[in-house]
């Protein structure tokens, strides 16, 4: 499902126009980016948690040249699904 199909499906489910849905999606993404840039985690009930993790700078060896290189620090974003979401995705046994 691409972003246009996602927006259309949300529009059908909520009764909102596509423009309103686009504004809501943009707002959600902006809030997630702003909070994660400040190293705050975001929990969405029944969905999951977005958690930023800072990787420290480190020295590594380049595989082809064998030279030591400095890898700068970076922030990566991890997502942990909630138990409710995991149960909905689990196939019936």
C-alpha positions as CSV (number, residue, x, y, z in Angstrom):
1,X,0.0,0.0,0.0
2,X,1.5,3.3,-1.0
3,X,0.8,6.7,0.7
4,X,-2.1,7.6,-1.6
5,X,-3.9,4.3,-1.0
6,X,-3.3,4.8,2.7
7,X,-4.7,8.3,2.7
8,X,-7.7,7.1,0.7
9,X,-8.4,4.2,3.1
10,X,-8.2,6.6,6.1
11,X,-10.6,9.0,4.3
12,X,-13.1,6.2,3.8
13,X,-12.8,5.0,7.4
14,X,-13.0,8.5,9.0
15,X,-15.3,10.3,6.6
16,X,-12.7,13.1,6.3
17,X,-11.6,14.6,3.0
18,X,-8.3,13.6,1.4
19,X,-7.0,17.1,2.1
20,X,-7.8,16.8,5.8
21,X,-6.2,13.3,5.9
22,X,-3.0,14.7,4.2
23,X,-2.8,17.4,6.9
24,X,-3.2,14.9,9.7
25,X,-0.6,12.6,8.2
26,X,1.8,15.5,7.8
27,X,1.2,16.6,11.4
28,X,1.8,13.1,12.7
29,X,5.1,12.7,10.8
30,X,6.2,16.2,12.0
31,X,5.5,15.4,15.6
32,X,7.3,12.1,15.4
33,X,10.3,13.7,13.8
34,X,10.4,16.6,16.3
35,X,10.1,14.4,19.3
36,X,12.6,11.8,18.1
37,X,15.1,14.5,17.3
38,X,14.9,15.5,21.0
39,X,15.4,11.8,21.9
40,X,11.9,11.4,23.2
41,X,10.1,8.1,22.5
42,X,6.5,8.1,21.2
43,X,3.9,5.5,22.2
44,X,0.8,5.1,20.2
45,X,-1.8,2.9,22.0
46,X,-2.6,-0.4,20.4
47,X,0.0,0.3,17.7
48,X,3.5,0.5,19.2
49,X,6.4,2.7,20.3
50,X,8.9,4.7,18.2
51,X,12.2,5.0,20.1
52,X,15.3,6.9,19.0
53,X,18.6,5.4,19.8
54,X,21.9,7.2,19.6
55,X,24.9,5.3,18.2
56,X,28.2,6.6,19.4
57,X,31.1,7.4,17.1
58,X,33.4,4.5,16.6
59,X,36.5,3.4,14.7
60,X,36.1,0.7,12.1
61,X,38.3,-0.9,9.5
62,X,37.5,-0.4,5.8
63,X,37.1,-3.9,4.4
64,X,39.0,-3.4,1.1
65,X,41.8,-1.0,2.1
66,X,42.3,-2.1,5.7
67,X,42.5,1.6,6.8
68,X,40.9,2.7,10.0
69,X,38.0,5.1,9.6
70,X,36.0,7.1,12.0
71,X,32.3,6.5,11.8
72,X,30.4,9.6,13.2
73,X,27.6,9.3,15.7
74,X,24.0,9.0,14.5
75,X,20.5,8.7,15.7
76,X,18.5,5.7,14.5
77,X,14.8,5.1,15.0
78,X,13.4,1.7,16.2
79,X,9.8,0.6,16.4
80,X,8.4,-1.9,18.8
81,X,4.9,-3.2,18.0
82,X,2.5,-3.3,20.9
83,X,1.1,-6.7,22.1
84,X,-2.3,-5.8,20.7
85,X,-0.8,-5.3,17.2
86,X,1.3,-8.5,17.5
87,X,-1.8,-10.5,18.5
88,X,-3.8,-9.1,15.5
89,X,-1.0,-10.1,13.2
90,X,-0.5,-13.6,14.6
91,X,-2.1,-16.2,12.5
92,X,-4.8,-18.3,14.2
93,X,-3.5,-21.6,15.4
